[in-house]
Amino acid sequence: MTLQEIQPGESCIVRQVYANNLRKRIIDMGLITGTKIYVKKTAPLGDPIEIIVRGYSLTLRKAEARTILVDRIEG
């Protein structure tokens, strides 16, 4: 599943980043394998999404979120 599919209020862990042209930028933001992400909210039309990663807020476009594979954390 991708980060785009995670709903606000849910958490997940990064499994892999696929974006070739965005990969370095996404990794520089701290989204590396094993990082826990909390999806805080989405914009009214769903783009962008706001996430909490490593203690700070970050917004990503849907296109960027689609390139990040994650595993949902249940509970």
PDB file of N, CA, C and O in Angstrom:
ATOM      1  N   MET A   1       0.850  -1.164   0.000  1.00  0.00           N
ATOM      2  CA  MET A   1       0.000   0.000   0.000  1.00  0.00           C
ATOM      3  C   MET A   1       0.893   1.223   0.000  1.00  0.00           C
ATOM      4  O   MET A   1       2.043   1.161   0.435  1.00  0.00           O
ATOM      5  N   THR A   2       0.362   2.341  -0.490  1.00  0.00           N
ATOM      6  CA  THR A   2       1.144   3.570  -0.552  1.00  0.00           C
ATOM      7  C   THR A   2       0.700   4.550   0.520  1.00  0.00           C
ATOM      8  O   THR A   2      -0.371   4.397   1.107  1.00  0.00           O
ATOM      9  N   LEU A   3       1.518   5.546   0.771  1.00  0.00           N
ATOM     10  CA  LEU A   3       1.200   6.561   1.765  1.00  0.00           C
ATOM     11  C   LEU A   3      -0.088   7.297   1.408  1.00  0.00           C
ATOM     12  O   LEU A   3      -0.806   7.750   2.299  1.00  0.00           O
ATOM     13  N   GLN A   4      -0.383   7.418   0.138  1.00  0.00           N
ATOM     14  CA  GLN A   4      -1.604   8.095  -0.304  1.00  0.00           C
ATOM     15  C   GLN A   4      -2.860   7.395   0.217  1.00  0.00           C
ATOM     16  O   GLN A   4      -3.883   8.049   0.421  1.00  0.00           O
ATOM     17  N   GLU A   5      -2.804   6.099   0.432  1.00  0.00           N
ATOM     18  CA  GLU A   5      -3.966   5.315   0.865  1.00  0.00           C
ATOM     19  C   GLU A   5      -4.224   5.370   2.369  1.00  0.00           C
ATOM     20  O   GLU A   5      -5.273   4.919   2.827  1.00  0.00           O
ATOM     21  N   ILE A   6      -3.298   5.907   3.133  1.00  0.00           N
ATOM     22  CA  ILE A   6      -3.456   5.999   4.581  1.00  0.00           C
ATOM     23  C   ILE A   6      -4.376   7.180   4.908  1.00  0.00           C
ATOM     24  O   ILE A   6      -4.194   8.281   4.388  1.00  0.00           O
ATOM     25  N   GLN A   7      -5.353   6.938   5.766  1.00  0.00           N
ATOM     26  CA  GLN A   7      -6.346   7.958   6.118  1.00  0.00           C
ATOM     27  C   GLN A   7      -5.854   8.825   7.281  1.00  0.00           C
ATOM     28  O   GLN A   7      -5.027   8.384   8.079  1.00  0.00           O
ATOM     29  N   PRO A   8      -6.365  10.059   7.374  1.00  0.00           N
ATOM     30  CA  PRO A   8      -6.006  10.916   8.517  1.00  0.00           C
ATOM     31  C   PRO A   8      -6.309  10.220   9.844  1.00  0.00           C
ATOM     32  O   PRO A   8      -7.351   9.583  10.001  1.00  0.00           O
ATOM     33  N   GLY A   9      -5.391  10.351  10.785  1.00  0.00           N
ATOM     34  CA  GLY A   9      -5.535   9.713  12.081  1.00  0.00           C
ATOM     35  C   GLY A   9      -4.870   8.357  12.165  1.00  0.00           C
ATOM     36  O   GLY A   9      -4.803   7.778  13.249  1.00  0.00           O
ATOM     37  N   GLU A  10      -4.373   7.829  11.050  1.00  0.00           N
ATOM     38  CA  GLU A  10      -3.710   6.527  11.033  1.00  0.00           C
ATOM     39  C   GLU A  10      -2.192   6.698  10.979  1.00  0.00           C
ATOM     40  O   GLU A  10      -1.678   7.736  10.563  1.00  0.00           O
ATOM     41  N   SER A  11      -1.501   5.661  11.407  1.00  0.00           N
ATOM     42  CA  SER A  11      -0.038   5.657  11.373  1.00  0.00           C
ATOM     43  C   SER A  11       0.451   4.532  10.481  1.00  0.00           C
ATOM     44  O   SER A  11      -0.264   3.563  10.229  1.00  0.00           O
ATOM     45  N   CYS A  12       1.688   4.678  10.006  1.00  0.00           N
ATOM     46  CA  CYS A  12       2.280   3.657   9.151  1.00  0.00           C
ATOM     47  C   CYS A  12       3.794   3.718   9.281  1.00  0.00           C
ATOM     48  O   CYS A  12       4.345   4.637   9.888  1.00  0.00           O
ATOM     49  N   ILE A  13       4.454   2.727   8.701  1.00  0.00           N
ATOM     50  CA  ILE A  13       5.915   2.662   8.686  1.00  0.00           C
ATOM     51  C   ILE A  13       6.361   2.563   7.234  1.00  0.00           C
ATOM     52  O   ILE A  13       5.808   1.782   6.459  1.00  0.00           O
ATOM     53  N   VAL A  14       7.364   3.358   6.870  1.00  0.00           N
ATOM     54  CA  VAL A  14       7.887   3.360   5.503  1.00  0.00           C
ATOM     55  C   VAL A  14       8.565   2.030   5.211  1.00  0.00           C
ATOM     56  O   VAL A  14       9.411   1.563   5.974  1.00  0.00           O
ATOM     57  N   ARG A  15       8.178   1.434   4.096  1.00  0.00           N
ATOM     58  CA  ARG A  15       8.796   0.188   3.658  1.00  0.00           C
ATOM     59  C   ARG A  15       9.811   0.450   2.549  1.00  0.00           C
ATOM     60  O   ARG A  15      10.895  -0.133   2.552  1.00  0.00           O
ATOM     61  N   GLN A  16       9.463   1.337   1.587  1.00  0.00           N
ATOM     62  CA  GLN A  16      10.369   1.621   0.472  1.00  0.00           C
ATOM     63  C   GLN A  16       9.942   2.907  -0.218  1.00  0.00           C
ATOM     64  O   GLN A  16       8.758   3.243  -0.245  1.00  0.00           O
ATOM     65  N   VAL A  17      10.912   3.624  -0.776  1.00  0.00           N
ATOM     66  CA  VAL A  17      10.650   4.843  -1.554  1.00  0.00           C
ATOM     67  C   VAL A  17      11.012   4.541  -3.002  1.00  0.00           C
ATOM     68  O   VAL A  17      12.142   4.149  -3.295  1.00  0.00           O
ATOM     69  N   TYR A  18      10.044   4.726  -3.917  1.00  0.00           N
ATOM     70  CA  TYR A  18      10.247   4.394  -5.319  1.00  0.00           C
ATOM     71  C   TYR A  18      10.576   5.573  -6.218  1.00  0.00           C
ATOM     72  O   TYR A  18      11.083   5.366  -7.321  1.00  0.00           O
ATOM     73  N   ALA A  19      10.311   6.789  -5.799  1.00  0.00           N
ATOM     74  CA  ALA A  19      10.464   7.952  -6.671  1.00  0.00           C
ATOM     75  C   ALA A  19      11.902   8.117  -7.120  1.00  0.00           C
ATOM     76  O   ALA A  19      12.790   8.327  -6.293  1.00  0.00           O
ATOM     77  N   ASN A  20      12.142   8.024  -8.415  1.00  0.00           N
ATOM     78  CA  ASN A  20      13.499   8.191  -8.928  1.00  0.00           C
ATOM     79  C   ASN A  20      13.950   9.645  -8.858  1.00  0.00           C
ATOM     80  O   ASN A  20      15.020   9.938  -8.323  1.00  0.00           O
ATOM     81  N   ASN A  21      13.145  10.554  -9.392  1.00  0.00           N
ATOM     82  CA  ASN A  21      13.551  11.955  -9.425  1.00  0.00           C
ATOM     83  C   ASN A  21      13.320  12.660  -8.093  1.00  0.00           C
ATOM     84  O   ASN A  21      13.953  13.682  -7.826  1.00  0.00           O
ATOM     85  N   LEU A  22      12.433  12.141  -7.254  1.00  0.00           N
ATOM     86  CA  LEU A  22      12.153  12.747  -5.953  1.00  0.00           C
ATOM     87  C   LEU A  22      12.827  12.013  -4.804  1.00  0.00           C
ATOM     88  O   LEU A  22      12.787  12.472  -3.663  1.00  0.00           O
ATOM     89  N   ARG A  23      13.436  10.891  -5.095  1.00  0.00           N
ATOM     90  CA  ARG A  23      13.962  10.010  -4.052  1.00  0.00           C
ATOM     91  C   ARG A  23      14.906  10.729  -3.081  1.00  0.00           C
ATOM     92  O   ARG A  23      14.750  10.606  -1.866  1.00  0.00           O
ATOM     93  N   LYS A  24      15.865  11.464  -3.596  1.00  0.00           N
ATOM     94  CA  LYS A  24      16.823  12.145  -2.727  1.00  0.00           C
ATOM     95  C   LYS A  24      16.127  13.169  -1.849  1.00  0.00           C
ATOM     96  O   LYS A  24      16.425  13.273  -0.659  1.00  0.00           O
ATOM     97  N   ARG A  25      15.206  13.923  -2.423  1.00  0.00           N
ATOM     98  CA  ARG A  25      14.475  14.942  -1.665  1.00  0.00           C
ATOM     99  C   ARG A  25      13.653  14.301  -0.549  1.00  0.00           C
ATOM    100  O   ARG A  25      13.652  14.781   0.585  1.00  0.00           O
ATOM    101  N   ILE A  26      12.956  13.220  -0.875  1.00  0.00           N
ATOM    102  CA  ILE A  26      12.117  12.535   0.107  1.00  0.00           C
ATOM    103  C   ILE A  26      12.985  11.933   1.225  1.00  0.00           C
ATOM    104  O   ILE A  26      12.629  12.017   2.401  1.00  0.00           O
ATOM    105  N   ILE A  27      14.092  11.344   0.865  1.00  0.00           N
ATOM    106  CA  ILE A  27      14.995  10.773   1.865  1.00  0.00           C
ATOM    107  C   ILE A  27      15.601  11.874   2.726  1.00  0.00           C
ATOM    108  O   ILE A  27      15.753  11.698   3.935  1.00  0.00           O
ATOM    109  N   ASP A  28      15.948  13.007   2.119  1.00  0.00           N
ATOM    110  CA  ASP A  28      16.494  14.138   2.874  1.00  0.00           C
ATOM    111  C   ASP A  28      15.494  14.667   3.898  1.00  0.00           C
ATOM    112  O   ASP A  28      15.895  15.234   4.914  1.00  0.00           O
ATOM    113  N   MET A  29      14.204  14.488   3.644  1.00  0.00           N
ATOM    114  CA  MET A  29      13.174  14.928   4.580  1.00  0.00           C
ATOM    115  C   MET A  29      13.005  13.941   5.741  1.00  0.00           C
ATOM    116  O   MET A  29      12.224  14.196   6.658  1.00  0.00           O
ATOM    117  N   GLY A  30      13.721  12.834   5.707  1.00  0.00           N
ATOM    118  CA  GLY A  30      13.669  11.874   6.801  1.00  0.00           C
ATOM    119  C   GLY A  30      12.780  10.678   6.553  1.00  0.00           C
ATOM    120  O   GLY A  30      12.580   9.865   7.455  1.00  0.00           O
ATOM    121  N   LEU A  31      12.238  10.547   5.352  1.00  0.00           N
ATOM    122  CA  LEU A  31      11.359   9.417   5.044  1.00  0.00           C
ATOM    123  C   LEU A  31      12.187   8.256   4.507  1.00  0.00           C
ATOM    124  O   LEU A  31      12.250   8.021   3.300  1.00  0.00           O
ATOM    125  N   ILE A  32      12.818   7.540   5.425  1.00  0.00           N
ATOM    126  CA  ILE A  32      13.629   6.392   5.053  1.00  0.00           C
ATOM    127  C   ILE A  32      12.956   5.120   5.579  1.00  0.00           C
ATOM    128  O   ILE A  32      12.047   5.187   6.406  1.00  0.00           O
ATOM    129  N   THR A  33      13.404   3.983   5.098  1.00  0.00           N
ATOM    130  CA  THR A  33      12.842   2.696   5.508  1.00  0.00           C
ATOM    131  C   THR A  33      12.837   2.575   7.027  1.00  0.00           C
ATOM    132  O   THR A  33      13.847   2.815   7.688  1.00  0.00           O
ATOM    133  N   GLY A  34      11.674   2.197   7.568  1.00  0.00           N
ATOM    134  CA  GLY A  34      11.528   2.002   9.004  1.00  0.00           C
ATOM    135  C   GLY A  34      11.032   3.217   9.764  1.00  0.00           C
ATOM    136  O   GLY A  34      10.792   3.130  10.968  1.00  0.00           O
ATOM    137  N   THR A  35      10.873   4.344   9.095  1.00  0.00           N
ATOM    138  CA  THR A  35      10.412   5.568   9.753  1.00  0.00           C
ATOM    139  C   THR A  35       8.905   5.512   9.985  1.00  0.00           C
ATOM    140  O   THR A  35       8.146   5.148   9.088  1.00  0.00           O
ATOM    141  N   LYS A  36       8.476   5.875  11.193  1.00  0.00           N
ATOM    142  CA  LYS A  36       7.049   5.918  11.526  1.00  0.00           C
ATOM    143  C   LYS A  36       6.466   7.252  11.057  1.00  0.00           C
ATOM    144  O   LYS A  36       7.066   8.309  11.252  1.00  0.00           O
ATOM    145  N   ILE A  37       5.287   7.185  10.436  1.00  0.00           N
ATOM    146  CA  ILE A  37       4.588   8.364   9.926  1.00  0.00           C
ATOM    147  C   ILE A  37       3.181   8.386  10.494  1.00  0.00           C
ATOM    148  O   ILE A  37       2.515   7.353  10.550  1.00  0.00           O
ATOM    149  N   TYR A  38       2.725   9.558  10.916  1.00  0.00           N
ATOM    150  CA  TYR A  38       1.347   9.766  11.343  1.00  0.00           C
ATOM    151  C   TYR A  38       0.709  10.720  10.342  1.00  0.00           C
ATOM    152  O   TYR A  38       1.223  11.816  10.123  1.00  0.00           O
ATOM    153  N   VAL A  39      -0.404  10.320   9.733  1.00  0.00           N
ATOM    154  CA  VAL A  39      -1.108  11.187   8.784  1.00  0.00           C
ATOM    155  C   VAL A  39      -2.051  12.070   9.585  1.00  0.00           C
ATOM    156  O   VAL A  39      -3.024  11.593  10.168  1.00  0.00           O
ATOM    157  N   LYS A  40      -1.751  13.365   9.606  1.00  0.00           N
ATOM    158  CA  LYS A  40      -2.507  14.312  10.417  1.00  0.00           C
ATOM    159  C   LYS A  40      -3.799  14.731   9.732  1.00  0.00           C
ATOM    160  O   LYS A  40      -4.874  14.638  10.324  1.00  0.00           O
ATOM    161  N   LYS A  41      -3.702  15.195   8.485  1.00  0.00           N
ATOM    162  CA  LYS A  41      -4.908  15.630   7.767  1.00  0.00           C
ATOM    163  C   LYS A  41      -4.632  15.741   6.278  1.00  0.00           C
ATOM    164  O   LYS A  41      -3.485  15.723   5.831  1.00  0.00           O
ATOM    165  N   THR A  42      -5.713  15.855   5.526  1.00  0.00           N
ATOM    166  CA  THR A  42      -5.605  16.107   4.094  1.00  0.00           C
ATOM    167  C   THR A  42      -6.332  17.396   3.774  1.00  0.00           C
ATOM    168  O   THR A  42      -7.231  17.810   4.507  1.00  0.00           O
ATOM    169  N   ALA A  43      -5.947  18.026   2.684  1.00  0.00           N
ATOM    170  CA  ALA A  43      -6.628  19.232   2.232  1.00  0.00           C
ATOM    171  C   ALA A  43      -8.036  18.853   1.776  1.00  0.00           C
ATOM    172  O   ALA A  43      -8.295  17.678   1.516  1.00  0.00           O
ATOM    173  N   PRO A  44      -8.955  19.820   1.673  1.00  0.00           N
ATOM    174  CA  PRO A  44     -10.334  19.509   1.285  1.00  0.00           C
ATOM    175  C   PRO A  44     -10.469  18.696  -0.002  1.00  0.00           C
ATOM    176  O   PRO A  44     -11.369  17.862  -0.102  1.00  0.00           O
ATOM    177  N   LEU A  45      -9.613  18.913  -0.971  1.00  0.00           N
ATOM    178  CA  LEU A  45      -9.674  18.137  -2.211  1.00  0.00           C
ATOM    179  C   LEU A  45      -8.708  16.953  -2.197  1.00  0.00           C
ATOM    180  O   LEU A  45      -8.523  16.281  -3.212  1.00  0.00           O
ATOM    181  N   GLY A  46      -8.091  16.703  -1.034  1.00  0.00           N
ATOM    182  CA  GLY A  46      -7.234  15.544  -0.889  1.00  0.00           C
ATOM    183  C   GLY A  46      -5.776  15.762  -1.242  1.00  0.00           C
ATOM    184  O   GLY A  46      -4.968  14.842  -1.110  1.00  0.00           O
ATOM    185  N   ASP A  47      -5.426  16.936  -1.681  1.00  0.00           N
ATOM    186  CA  ASP A  47      -4.046  17.196  -2.086  1.00  0.00           C
ATOM    187  C   ASP A  47      -3.640  18.583  -1.638  1.00  0.00           C
ATOM    188  O   ASP A  47      -4.271  19.540  -2.088  1.00  0.00           O
ATOM    189  N   PRO A  48      -2.657  18.774  -0.803  1.00  0.00           N
ATOM    190  CA  PRO A  48      -1.685  17.818  -0.286  1.00  0.00           C
ATOM    191  C   PRO A  48      -2.155  17.149   1.001  1.00  0.00           C
ATOM    192  O   PRO A  48      -3.240  17.429   1.512  1.00  0.00           O
ATOM    193  N   ILE A  49      -1.300  16.251   1.513  1.00  0.00           N
ATOM    194  CA  ILE A  49      -1.569  15.628   2.798  1.00  0.00           C
ATOM    195  C   ILE A  49      -0.523  16.127   3.794  1.00  0.00           C
ATOM    196  O   ILE A  49       0.627  16.374   3.431  1.00  0.00           O
ATOM    197  N   GLU A  50      -0.935  16.270   5.049  1.00  0.00           N
ATOM    198  CA  GLU A  50      -0.004  16.693   6.095  1.00  0.00           C
ATOM    199  C   GLU A  50       0.324  15.494   6.961  1.00  0.00           C
ATOM    200  O   GLU A  50      -0.571  14.803   7.449  1.00  0.00           O
ATOM    201  N   ILE A  51       1.610  15.250   7.149  1.00  0.00           N
ATOM    202  CA  ILE A  51       2.055  14.126   7.956  1.00  0.00           C
ATOM    203  C   ILE A  51       2.982  14.631   9.062  1.00  0.00           C
ATOM    204  O   ILE A  51       3.557  15.716   8.973  1.00  0.00           O
ATOM    205  N   ILE A  52       3.109  13.812  10.104  1.00  0.00           N
ATOM    206  CA  ILE A  52       4.062  14.073  11.170  1.00  0.00           C
ATOM    207  C   ILE A  52       5.129  12.987  11.062  1.00  0.00           C
ATOM    208  O   ILE A  52       4.827  11.796  11.143  1.00  0.00           O
ATOM    209  N   VAL A  53       6.359  13.401  10.880  1.00  0.00           N
ATOM    210  CA  VAL A  53       7.470  12.466  10.756  1.00  0.00           C
ATOM    211  C   VAL A  53       8.651  12.995  11.558  1.00  0.00           C
ATOM    212  O   VAL A  53       9.061  14.144  11.396  1.00  0.00           O
ATOM    213  N   ARG A  54       9.191  12.144  12.423  1.00  0.00           N
ATOM    214  CA  ARG A  54      10.343  12.504  13.253  1.00  0.00           C
ATOM    215  C   ARG A  54      10.118  13.791  14.050  1.00  0.00           C
ATOM    216  O   ARG A  54      11.056  14.552  14.285  1.00  0.00           O
ATOM    217  N   GLY A  55       8.864  14.029  14.466  1.00  0.00           N
ATOM    218  CA  GLY A  55       8.549  15.158  15.327  1.00  0.00           C
ATOM    219  C   GLY A  55       8.251  16.473  14.629  1.00  0.00           C
ATOM    220  O   GLY A  55       8.077  17.490  15.301  1.00  0.00           O
ATOM    221  N   TYR A  56       8.187  16.488  13.312  1.00  0.00           N
ATOM    222  CA  TYR A  56       7.838  17.728  12.624  1.00  0.00           C
ATOM    223  C   TYR A  56       6.777  17.479  11.555  1.00  0.00           C
ATOM    224  O   TYR A  56       6.606  16.361  11.069  1.00  0.00           O
ATOM    225  N   SER A  57       6.067  18.558  11.202  1.00  0.00           N
ATOM    226  CA  SER A  57       5.018  18.478  10.179  1.00  0.00           C
ATOM    227  C   SER A  57       5.630  18.618   8.794  1.00  0.00           C
ATOM    228  O   SER A  57       6.580  19.370   8.578  1.00  0.00           O
ATOM    229  N   LEU A  58       5.057  17.873   7.871  1.00  0.00           N
ATOM    230  CA  LEU A  58       5.533  17.870   6.502  1.00  0.00           C
ATOM    231  C   LEU A  58       4.322  17.708   5.592  1.00  0.00           C
ATOM    232  O   LEU A  58       3.431  16.914   5.893  1.00  0.00           O
ATOM    233  N   THR A  59       4.275  18.436   4.499  1.00  0.00           N
ATOM    234  CA  THR A  59       3.192  18.248   3.533  1.00  0.00           C
ATOM    235  C   THR A  59       3.759  17.636   2.266  1.00  0.00           C
ATOM    236  O   THR A  59       4.836  18.009   1.802  1.00  0.00           O
ATOM    237  N   LEU A  60       3.010  16.688   1.716  1.00  0.00           N
ATOM    238  CA  LEU A  60       3.396  16.007   0.487  1.00  0.00           C
ATOM    239  C   LEU A  60       2.245  16.045  -0.503  1.00  0.00           C
ATOM    240  O   LEU A  60       1.078  15.980  -0.117  1.00  0.00           O
ATOM    241  N   ARG A  61       2.576  16.149  -1.763  1.00  0.00           N
ATOM    242  CA  ARG A  61       1.558  16.035  -2.810  1.00  0.00           C
ATOM    243  C   ARG A  61       1.173  14.564  -2.954  1.00  0.00           C
ATOM    244  O   ARG A  61       1.918  13.670  -2.552  1.00  0.00           O
ATOM    245  N   LYS A  62      -0.012  14.329  -3.540  1.00  0.00           N
ATOM    246  CA  LYS A  62      -0.457  12.955  -3.772  1.00  0.00           C
ATOM    247  C   LYS A  62       0.545  12.195  -4.628  1.00  0.00           C
ATOM    248  O   LYS A  62       0.819  11.021  -4.377  1.00  0.00           O
ATOM    249  N   ALA A  63       1.090  12.865  -5.639  1.00  0.00           N
ATOM    250  CA  ALA A  63       2.052  12.212  -6.535  1.00  0.00           C
ATOM    251  C   ALA A  63       3.278  11.738  -5.760  1.00  0.00           C
ATOM    252  O   ALA A  63       3.815  10.667  -6.046  1.00  0.00           O
ATOM    253  N   GLU A  64       3.722  12.518  -4.791  1.00  0.00           N
ATOM    254  CA  GLU A  64       4.860  12.116  -3.968  1.00  0.00           C
ATOM    255  C   GLU A  64       4.465  10.972  -3.034  1.00  0.00           C
ATOM    256  O   GLU A  64       5.229  10.024  -2.849  1.00  0.00           O
ATOM    257  N   ALA A  65       3.279  11.063  -2.450  1.00  0.00           N
ATOM    258  CA  ALA A  65       2.807  10.031  -1.520  1.00  0.00           C
ATOM    259  C   ALA A  65       2.629   8.680  -2.213  1.00  0.00           C
ATOM    260  O   ALA A  65       2.787   7.634  -1.584  1.00  0.00           O
ATOM    261  N   ARG A  66       2.301   8.699  -3.500  1.00  0.00           N
ATOM    262  CA  ARG A  66       2.122   7.446  -4.249  1.00  0.00           C
ATOM    263  C   ARG A  66       3.430   6.688  -4.432  1.00  0.00           C
ATOM    264  O   ARG A  66       3.409   5.489  -4.709  1.00  0.00           O
ATOM    265  N   THR A  67       4.566   7.362  -4.284  1.00  0.00           N
ATOM    266  CA  THR A  67       5.855   6.717  -4.498  1.00  0.00           C
ATOM    267  C   THR A  67       6.452   6.129  -3.221  1.00  0.00           C
ATOM    268  O   THR A  67       7.556   5.586  -3.244  1.00  0.00           O
ATOM    269  N   ILE A  68       5.725   6.235  -2.109  1.00  0.00           N
ATOM    270  CA  ILE A  68       6.224   5.745  -0.830  1.00  0.00           C
ATOM    271  C   ILE A  68       5.380   4.547  -0.385  1.00  0.00           C
ATOM    272  O   ILE A  68       4.200   4.691  -0.063  1.00  0.00           O
ATOM    273  N   LEU A  69       5.997   3.374  -0.374  1.00  0.00           N
ATOM    274  CA  LEU A  69       5.305   2.165   0.086  1.00  0.00           C
ATOM    275  C   LEU A  69       5.376   2.098   1.600  1.00  0.00           C
ATOM    276  O   LEU A  69       6.431   2.332   2.190  1.00  0.00           O
ATOM    277  N   VAL A  70       4.249   1.777   2.231  1.00  0.00           N
ATOM    278  CA  VAL A  70       4.166   1.742   3.690  1.00  0.00           C
ATOM    279  C   VAL A  70       3.409   0.513   4.173  1.00  0.00           C
ATOM    280  O   VAL A  70       2.707  -0.146   3.405  1.00  0.00           O
ATOM    281  N   ASP A  71       3.562   0.222   5.442  1.00  0.00           N
ATOM    282  CA  ASP A  71       2.766  -0.802   6.129  1.00  0.00           C
ATOM    283  C   ASP A  71       1.967  -0.085   7.208  1.00  0.00           C
ATOM    284  O   ASP A  71       2.531   0.623   8.042  1.00  0.00           O
ATOM    285  N   ARG A  72       0.649  -0.272   7.187  1.00  0.00           N
ATOM    286  CA  ARG A  72      -0.224   0.374   8.186  1.00  0.00           C
ATOM    287  C   ARG A  72       0.030  -0.216   9.560  1.00  0.00           C
ATOM    288  O   ARG A  72       0.244  -1.420   9.701  1.00  0.00           O
ATOM    289  N   ILE A  73       0.005   0.640  10.573  1.00  0.00           N
ATOM    290  CA  ILE A  73       0.129   0.191  11.959  1.00  0.00           C
ATOM    291  C   ILE A  73      -1.284   0.098  12.512  1.00  0.00           C
ATOM    292  O   ILE A  73      -2.002   1.096  12.572  1.00  0.00           O
ATOM    293  N   GLU A  74      -1.678  -1.094  12.911  1.00  0.00           N
ATOM    294  CA  GLU A  74      -3.017  -1.302  13.460  1.00  0.00           C
ATOM    295  C   GLU A  74      -3.042  -0.937  14.931  1.00  0.00           C
ATOM    296  O   GLU A  74      -2.103  -1.200  15.681  1.00  0.00           O
ATOM    297  N   GLY A  75      -4.164  -0.313  15.323  1.00  0.00           N
ATOM    298  CA  GLY A  75      -4.350  -0.013  16.738  1.00  0.00           C
ATOM    299  C   GLY A  75      -3.992   1.317  17.110  1.00  0.00           C
ATOM    300  O   GLY A  75      -4.107   1.684  18.279  1.00  0.00           O
TER     301      GLY A  75
END
